[in-house]
Every structure is written in C-alpha cells, then in structure tokens.
C-alpha cells in the first residue's frame, strides 16, 4: 500500500520526525525570519512515498558521513602563490582557534594581503575554501571580512564570499545568521543562484525541510536566479531523506527535461534515497545507469553501493564492491566495516565467522558499539564458539551494555548446553542478573534442554523488548 504525504506543514513535520528524531538526530526548529517580502506558500502536487520493503524506520541517511552539505562546489583557478599564502594563514588560525581574540589579531595583521584582489581571486576566498573542515573558523573569517567592509575598506565583497559565509553559518547550526547573511547579500544586489543554493544547503543540513522547499519556491520567482544542478541535487537529497521517492524521481526527471546535465552527486543522492527506502532494484538500476552513461561511478558511489549491498544481504556483490575500495574503507570508513560485519552476522555464509574476525581487527577499541557487541555474542553462540562468545559477553559486562533480546539469550543458553558447560552457564546467569540483563527462562521451560540447578530460572519470564540492547 502506498502512503501519500502532501507537502503541508503537518506532513513535513511527520516526515522530519520519522527520519530524524527516530534516530536520535537533533532537529531544532528555530523561528527563521522571512527571507523575502512574500513567502511562497508551501504547497505542491501530491507527493507519494513508495512502499518500503522494511517495516522499521530507515537508518541514518547514507550520505550523512560522506558529505555534510548538498551544494556543487565551485573553485576558482587560484594561482599557486595565493594557495600557499592561504595555507600558511590557515595553519596559524587552526592553531589559535580556541582564542577568538588571537584569531582576529592574525586576520588584522594580514588584512592587506587577505582583501587584495588578484586575477585569480583573493587569498581570503582561498582561505575560506581551505577552512571547509573548520566551519566555526570560516565563519569568524567571514564576519571579520564583512566588518572590515562596513568600516570602509575599499574592496567590495564577492558573491562567493557571501556564499561561503552562509555555508559556514549553516554548518555551525546558526541558521538565523545564515539567513541574515543571505538577506545582506540580497540587499547589496547579490541575490544569485549561488547564495540560494548555500542557504538551501544550510536549511537541509539543519533538518529544516519546509524552509528549504519554501526557499526553492521563492528562487523560481527570480529569473536572474535559475536553478542549477546543485539546486536540484539539494532537492533530491531533501526528498530522499524524507522517503518521498516519487518526488525525488520527479526532480530527476525535471533535470533530464532541462538543459542541465546530471552530476555524480545527482546519481549518488538518488542511490542514497533508494538505500534509505530499501528499494534495492532501483538502487542497482541507477548504478548500472552510471556504468553505461557519461557520468561514471566515483568513490562515493562505490561506498554507497557497498552499504546498499550489505543492507540488502547481497554478500557476493558486497564483497566485489569491497575489493574495489578496500584500502580506503579499511583506513577511513569504520561505519562501513561495521555494516559489513552486520551483513555477515545475518547471513548463512559458511565462512562468516572468519570474515567477521578479519574485519574486527580493523576497528579500534575506541569505536566500540553496544549493538555490534550484541551481534557478536549471537554470532559466536550460533556457531558454538564458546570461548569467543564469553569474551564478547565479558566485554559487554565491562562496558555496562545490557542485553535485552530474548533471541540472543536463548542462543547463549543453548550454546552452554550444547558445549556441556552447565557450571559456566550458572556463572553467566548470576552475572547477567546482576548486570540487569533480561534472563530467558522459556528455553529451559520448553523442555529442549535439561534445567539448571539455579534459582535464576524459577518462574516465567516476561517478553523481552524489541530493542537489541540498552546502555545503562
């Protein structure tokens, strides 16, 4: 059955709650000041969300750890000298980032070279590019530049500087500041596609879907600000996060009917949307479309497909994709390594334990996750790896992870019986009770195994909650 969500404030609120709050992602709702004198009504043709194959809420959006903003990056051809000057200054600012007064002093000391324009741009604009990973610093630099202009520095600010400032404010979760910068640029005659895209990205980054769509409606009123491929990419990402798959596809169709050419990000956001909706056939269709077309898959595409194959249980293709990006994943993509472990744990692969053991070696201890610990306990118990199972159980006890899954407790109990380790089972039950674990007595009561001489198994057990584990 299809579920229809129309773009009304109530529907968007439901979608945002479903996709953000259900995963513990903060989704603040500040009162955003109007960015136009007349705000477009937030209406649109009926938007349908296709039926998802999974009955559970979707996982966090797959692109969340890949790209924090949804805007096509435009980099001016800066000369080598500008890049080097900006790099030296960036290093100084990063070292003094905790002292805002010192940051201002450094900027003042270098104000002449920062603001001076060159054929290839300016040191300041290149500095803002290099500070993408330090949004709070980038915002300080932008605010300093704007203050200098207000105090009479004879060098007009460019639209790219304003776009960078809006982007930095959005990433600092200061949406009001992002809107204020946008309005200031518009007042100075710089209402452009670039500034619109930057503010739409800021809204998107902060989970403000309604504001993002309203801004797009306003953008279409201005002939001088035609939507770019970056604009449409923002919309595709917006709809994919809200599981509005049909409207995501309509946006892609609008790109095909325009003079714009889809980019790598366009296809990546489509794939991410299909992964979130558990629509594996469509995910594969877009990937093959990239293989056949002029826009070829990039690293982000392969990482997305690796996750998608893992979530869909397609181990053969998951391993094939992993072989293409193994070095990058092993060094920088620990969440994907955990996703692969999860896929193996849920599979019937004959070598799954060996493969899981190999992947576990790539995860540092500081990246411990309770849910993964619980999956490992179940995996080892299903394979009757008693020693490894108890190591995983001991780690859960030490890290105060509380198991609340009846199926895991049944697997553990059955493993102790099959391994004829009744005394160790009694010790485990006592420790589990002290740690607040949900003790599963139904397995013993069913007669599938002989009872243990322990008061821990007296009486009946209440059904365990659906969640895998809890942190106490």
URNORJO-V437188 format. One line per field, one symbol per residue. phi: phi as a letter, one per 20 degrees, with the letter a starting at -180 (. if undefined). burial: 1 if it has 24 or more other ideal C-beta (glycine too) atoms within 12 Angstrom, else 0. A space follows every 10 residues. Layout:
# URNORJO-V437188
phi->???
burial->???
This chain:
# URNORJO-V437188
phi->.edddefdff ffffffffed ffdmefcfcf feffdbfcef fecaggdddf fefeeegffg ggefeebfcc bffcdffffg ffffffffff fffffdgfdf fffffffffd ffffegecfe pbffffffff egecgffgff ffffffffff enfebffeff ffffffffff femdfgffff fgfffffend ecgffffffg fffffemeff fffgffffff fdffcfgdff fffffffgff femeffffff ffffffeeee dgdgfgffff ffffffeldf ffgfffffff feefeegdgf fffffgffff feneffffff ffffcgffff eccggfffff fffffeedgf dfffffffff fedfgfegcg ffgfffgfff ffemefffff ffffffffel edecdfffff ffffffffel dfffffffff ffffenfeee efffffnfbf fefbffdfme dfgfffffbc ee
burial->0000101000 1101110111 0000001000 0100110000 0101001111 0100000110 1111011111 1110010100 0110110011 0111001000 0010011001 1011101100 1111111111 1101111111 1111110110 0000101111 1111111111 1111111111 1111110001 1111111111 1111111111 1111111110 0000101111 1111111111 1111111110 1101100000 0111111111 1111111111 0111011011 0000001101 1111111111 1111101110 1100100010 0011111111 1111101000 0110110011 0110000011 1111111111 1110110111 0110111000 1111111111 1111111010 0001100110 1110101111 1111000010 0101011000 1001000110 00
